[in-house]
Amino acid sequence: MLAADRPTPEVSLVTQLRAYLAQANLPEDRRLPPERELAGLIGVSRAELRKALDVLEQEGEIWRHVGKGTFVGGRPLDTFADIGALARRSNPTEVMRARLAMEPELARSAAFMATPADIAEMRLCLARSRQAETWRQYEGWDTRLHRTVAEATHNALLLGLFDTLNAVRRAVTWGRLRVQPVKPAPDHHSFAEHERIVQAIEDRDVAGAATAMRTHLQTVERKLLARQDQPSEG
């Protein structure tokens, strides 16, 4: 490899941080560990870490709240109070209705706009969700897949609306206990449904992508509203 082709230390660190975020078993609110702890986990200085975090924040992959911490995903609204207020006025039925109104159209747009890199990220999410050893790991990759579809629209406003809806979804009380098994079964409905969504996006089938997403969310709605003692999925 020519010297000019080698990634700079900054680029390598950003890649390393992205890899950590993809594998980390983060808490439900997707908050990162404190900077000192995170720098130690990755093996870099805090100054180097901050530069990499700045890059990810500029790209919309993380957001910061002074006094609260750093969170994975785009900034949903200005404050947690805004999300809390929306969540208190909402309920699981309203959340699913909103998702059904928004996400099929995001999938439609993604089928038109997605780049090869977007498709590759979706495929990675599909593979890792099938490999998940716990429900928490599965749900992390599941959430990442749906956000990648939103990212693939390459529309900052649509992505911001998705992040806001997703933050409310996570704040609305669904219950957090699962019965056995400890991870999704091999025939879990989302595996095949997610595959159909991604395949339609990859095939540039705009109508098929919207239909596949709507069908998937309708399945999620039936299962979640029938058993609200289980955590959210999608």
Disulfide bonds with the S-S distance in Angstrom:
none
